[in-house]
């Protein structure tokens, strides 16, 4: 896909969060962007230790 996905070679969805409002989602995204890589990896591995492609769970085909 164009944009972020193409620019950074994204092939899998390994983590996501749902929020009640767009404002809450944006606030959370800005907060996580300031985290170091280790914290981000821990967040992913706590929810998805096998690093499965979660897009498949949402009805999309895997890109890999």
N, C-alpha and C positions, 0 to 999 in steps of 0.2 A: 504494500500500500504506500501511497505517497506520504510525505511528511516524516514524522518521527520514526515510524516503522521502517521506512526505506533508508533514511539517513543513518540509522544506527544498526541496521541489519537485524531487527527484531524478528524472531521466528517462533517464539512461544509465549503464551500468557501463563506465568507461573504464580501470580499473586494479583489479587484485586480486592477492593473494599467497596461496599455500597453505603451511601449516606442518604439521609432524608432530604437534604437540599443541596443544590449546586454550590451554595456558599460554604457549607460544611465540607464538601468534597474538595473544593479549592483550598480551603484553609488547611486541611489535612495534607494535601499534596505539597503545599509550600513548606509545611513543617517537616515532612519526610525528606524533601530535597536538601535540607540542611544537615541531615544525618550523615554519619560516616558510613562507608561501604559495609563494614562489619555489622552494624546495626540493621542495615537493610537486608543483608543476607540472613541474619537471624530471624527477621520478620517473615521472610519467605519460607525458611526451613521449619519454622514453628507451625505454619499452616499447610505447607506442601513439602514435606521432607524428601519425597521422591522426585521432586521437580517435574511433576506431570504437566502436560499442556492442558490447562484449565479451559481453554477455548473449546476443546472437544466436549467438555461437560455442558457447555452452553449451546451446543448444536452446530459449531463451526468445524470445518476440517482443519487438521494440523497443517502448518505451513512447511514443516521440515520434510 
